[in-house]
């Protein structure tokens, strides 16, 4: 309780390029060992070296959990993952054959994207693979992912493109709009998937800079207008996926 309480009281600069872990006067012990700098390197090593789906899923899931919330160590770990070149290792898991690994990677990226510098990098390098995992489009063979995984991917995309115009452009360039509209209008997707896709479309249309290019491609304002009155997740940053694996 003392550590978590201290974490909430420390100031936060989500745009800082580096964040230092709090200095310790005594060695870490017990559960404190779970969120020390050295554990970040262990998880990154496992993500890069392991070929076992269960280990990859568990490592990405642990990172997802450690990065959930606004506590100090979550902020430090988000920064440390970037400094230790771990973002690309997690993004690479989005192409894994195991759906459970893909979902865990998506959840980790969503929480990592709360850090503004991470958000920028994830937008540049992970959006294409996130879009590839969405249903529809010309991919062969099409992935048949579960509702939970599709919703996780959609929520991650929304987290990445909020307050990130370049990521929204990347989404458009990678045929993401086609897949999002299809999810909303095909009539064969679940209500949760439709709500999640609608939030992404709403975020995209919110960028005035993208409206003319989208209209030139044949999209209409009505393609981005979906009833969100019952949506459970509101648009905006500083939201986390706090589910555990």
Number of C-alpha atoms within 10 A of each C-alpha: 6 6 11 12 11 11 18 14 10 11 8 14 12 17 14 11 13 15 19 13 17 12 6 7 6 6 7 12 8 6 8 10 12 14 18 16 16 11 14 21 16 11 20 23 14 17 23 15 11 13 10 11 18 12 15 27 21 20 25 28 23 18 27 27 20 23 32 25 18 16 19 23 24 22 25 21 23 31 25 21 23 18 13 11 12 19 24 16 18 26 22 16 24 24 15 15 11 14 20 20 26 29 25 28 31 31 28 29 29 29 29 31 28 24 24 21 19 24 24 18 17 23 25 17 16 23 25 19 16 23 23 20 21 22 18 20 15 10 11 7 6 13 14 13 16 12 14 12 22 23 22 22 30 27 25 26 29 27 27 34 26 20 18 18 20 14 25 27 18 18 22 19 12 16 15 25 22 13 19 26 18 19 23 22 13 10 10 10 14 12 14 15 21 25 24 26 28 25 26 27 22 17 21 26 18 15 15 10 12 15 16 12 12 16 11 9 9 8 16 13 10 7 17 22 13 16 11 15 7 7 15 10 12 9 16 14 16 14 18 22 19 15 10 12 12
